[in-house]
Amino acid sequence: MVHLVVHLPREIKLCSPVWLRWMYPMERYMKILKGYVRNHSRPEGCIIECYVAEEAVEFCSEYLESAQTIGIPKSLESRQNVRMGFKVTLVEYKMLCEAHFYVLQNTPEVDCYRLQHLRERWLQAEHRRCFIPWVRQKIETELANPDHCVIETLRWLANEPRRDVIRYSGYGINGYSFHTRENDLRSTTQNSGVTVEGESLHVSSAKDKNHIAKMKM
């Protein structure tokens, strides 16, 4: 073994490194090709058929690595609180008053004024009809006093909101997309990302008594 080391540099200079000229990879590959043979009377045909099939599978696997799978696009998965397709529209005055009344009814800062108005006008219908102008006049009266304690939130809520509002046709949050009904009717496909897991019992025919266990869909 010691004498062999003396000849190795000269052999590498003449024949290049060993890993460029040894026959072990070819012998291993010949074993792989031998395993392709299924019909010993047609070994070449078996090798060609299996080799082409292997190349096709490798090509498909490499192609699928860069292809996008069916489902939610990655651009949608990263969406966090994204508004889509906005436009400015003019709201009907009746709808505007209903929205304003709902905000006043559910704001803690307005509770004292709401209870006071209910005591003065005990009918619920009258409260719904007169509360908005009443609370506006009440806030304006208190603001006329230099020592008033009306907070900025009440000042803004007492004023009537603008009739021109921004409407959005879609909203993206946590990887899910939600659209208005009008926008969905114009779409040929719908994919909001919302899924429901279900179970189904699979049988091959009506006479099949060996039912397959329930599988999640």
C-alpha positions in Angstrom: 0.0 0.0 0.0 2.9 2.3 0.7 4.4 1.6 -2.7 1.0 2.3 -4.4 1.0 5.9 -3.1 4.2 6.5 -5.1 2.4 5.7 -8.4 -0.8 7.5 -7.8 0.4 11.1 -8.7 1.8 9.8 -12.0 -1.4 7.9 -12.8 -3.5 11.0 -12.0 -1.3 13.1 -14.4 -1.7 10.6 -17.2 -5.4 9.5 -16.8 -7.0 12.4 -14.8 -8.6 11.9 -11.3 -10.1 8.5 -10.5 -13.7 9.8 -10.1 -13.6 10.9 -13.8 -12.7 7.5 -15.2 -13.8 4.7 -12.9 -16.6 2.3 -14.0 -18.5 2.1 -10.7 -21.3 4.6 -11.7 -21.8 2.9 -15.1 -22.0 -0.5 -13.4 -24.5 0.8 -10.9 -26.6 2.3 -13.8 -26.5 -1.0 -15.7 -28.0 -2.6 -12.6 -30.8 0.1 -12.7 -31.4 -0.6 -16.4 -31.5 -4.4 -15.7 -34.3 -3.8 -13.1 -36.4 -2.2 -15.9 -36.7 -5.5 -17.7 -40.1 -7.2 -17.2 -40.2 -9.2 -20.4 -37.0 -11.1 -20.9 -37.8 -11.8 -24.6 -37.9 -8.0 -25.2 -35.4 -6.5 -22.8 -34.6 -3.4 -25.0 -38.3 -2.5 -25.3 -38.7 -2.8 -21.5 -35.7 -0.6 -20.8 -36.8 2.1 -23.3 -40.4 2.1 -22.0 -39.3 2.4 -18.3 -36.7 5.0 -19.2 -39.2 7.2 -21.0 -41.7 6.9 -18.2 -39.0 7.8 -15.6 -38.0 10.9 -17.6 -41.6 12.0 -18.0 -42.2 11.6 -14.2 -39.0 13.6 -13.4 -40.0 16.3 -15.8 -43.5 16.6 -14.3 -42.2 16.7 -10.8 -39.7 19.5 -11.7 -42.5 21.4 -13.4 -44.9 21.1 -10.5 -42.3 22.5 -8.1 -42.5 25.9 -9.8 -46.3 25.7 -10.6 -49.0 27.1 -8.5 -51.3 24.6 -7.0 -55.1 24.9 -7.2 -56.4 27.0 -4.3 -56.0 30.4 -2.9 -53.3 32.4 -4.8 -50.3 33.3 -2.7 -51.0 37.0 -3.3 -54.3 36.6 -1.5 -52.9 34.6 1.4 -50.7 37.5 2.4 -53.5 40.0 2.3 -54.2 41.6 5.7 -57.1 44.1 5.9 -57.0 44.9 2.2 -59.9 46.8 0.6 -60.7 46.2 -3.0 -62.6 48.1 -5.7 -63.8 51.3 -4.0 -66.1 53.9 -5.4 -67.8 57.0 -4.0 -71.6 56.8 -4.0 -74.4 59.0 -2.7 -76.4 57.4 0.1 -80.2 57.9 0.5 -81.1 60.3 3.3 -83.3 57.7 5.0 -80.5 55.1 5.0 -78.1 57.7 6.3 -80.4 58.6 9.2 -80.8 54.9 10.1 -77.0 54.4 10.2 -76.6 57.6 12.2 -79.3 56.5 14.7 -77.6 53.1 15.0 -74.3 54.6 15.8 -75.8 56.9 18.4 -77.7 54.0 20.0 -74.6 51.9 20.4 -72.1 54.6 21.6 -71.4 54.6 25.3 -70.7 58.3 25.3 -74.3 59.0 24.2 -76.0 56.8 26.8 -76.9 59.7 29.2 -78.5 61.6 26.3 -80.4 58.6 25.1 -81.8 57.8 28.5 -82.8 61.4 29.0 -84.6 61.5 25.7 -86.4 58.3 26.5 -87.7 59.8 29.7 -89.0 62.8 27.8 -90.4 60.9 24.9 -91.5 57.6 26.2 -92.7 56.2 22.8 -90.0 54.2 21.1 -91.3 55.4 17.6 -91.0 59.0 18.7 -87.5 58.3 20.1 -86.4 56.8 16.8 -87.8 59.7 14.8 -86.7 62.7 17.0 -83.5 61.5 18.7 -81.1 62.7 16.1 -82.2 66.4 15.9 -82.8 66.4 19.6 -79.3 65.3 20.5 -77.8 67.7 18.0 -79.7 70.6 19.5 -78.8 69.4 23.0 -75.1 69.3 22.2 -75.2 72.7 20.5 -76.9 74.2 23.6 -74.2 72.8 25.9 -71.4 74.0 23.6 -72.8 77.5 23.9 -71.8 77.4 27.6 -68.1 78.3 28.0 -67.8 75.9 30.8 -69.1 72.9 28.9 -67.7 69.4 29.3 -68.7 68.0 25.9 -66.0 65.7 24.5 -64.8 65.8 20.9 -66.5 62.5 20.1 -69.9 63.8 21.0 -69.3 66.9 18.9 -68.6 64.8 15.9 -71.5 62.3 16.5 -74.0 65.2 16.9 -73.3 66.4 13.4 -75.0 64.7 10.5 -72.6 62.5 8.5 -71.8 63.2 4.9 -74.0 61.6 2.2 -71.2 60.8 -0.2 -69.5 57.6 1.2 -66.9 55.2 -0.1 -68.1 51.7 -0.9 -65.9 48.7 -1.4 -66.7 45.7 -3.5 -64.4 43.4 -1.6 -62.3 42.9 1.5 -59.3 40.7 2.2 -58.4 39.6 5.8 -56.3 36.7 7.2 -56.0 35.2 3.7 -59.8 35.2 3.0 -61.6 37.4 0.5 -65.1 38.5 0.8 -67.0 40.3 -1.9 -70.4 42.0 -2.2 -73.3 40.1 -3.8 -73.2 42.4 -6.8 -69.6 41.7 -7.4 -70.1 37.9 -7.0 -72.9 37.9 -9.5 -70.5 39.2 -12.2 -67.8 36.5 -11.4 -67.8 33.1 -13.1 -65.9 31.5 -10.2 -65.9 32.0 -6.5 -62.9 31.3 -4.2 -63.1 33.1 -0.9 -60.9 30.4 0.8 -63.7 29.4 3.2 -63.9 25.6 3.3 -66.0 23.1 5.2 -64.8 19.6 6.1 -67.3 16.8 5.5 -67.4 13.0 5.5 -68.6 10.7 2.8 -69.2 6.9 2.7 -67.7 5.4 -0.5 -69.1 2.1 -2.1 -68.2 0.6 -5.5 -71.8 -0.4 -6.3 -75.3 -0.9 -4.8 -74.5 -4.6 -4.2 -71.2 -3.9 -2.5 -71.2 -5.0 1.1 -67.6 -4.1 1.9 -68.1 -0.4 2.5 -65.0 1.7 2.7 -64.6 3.6 5.9 -65.7 7.2 6.0 -63.2 9.6 4.4 -62.9 13.3 5.0 -63.5 15.4 2.0 
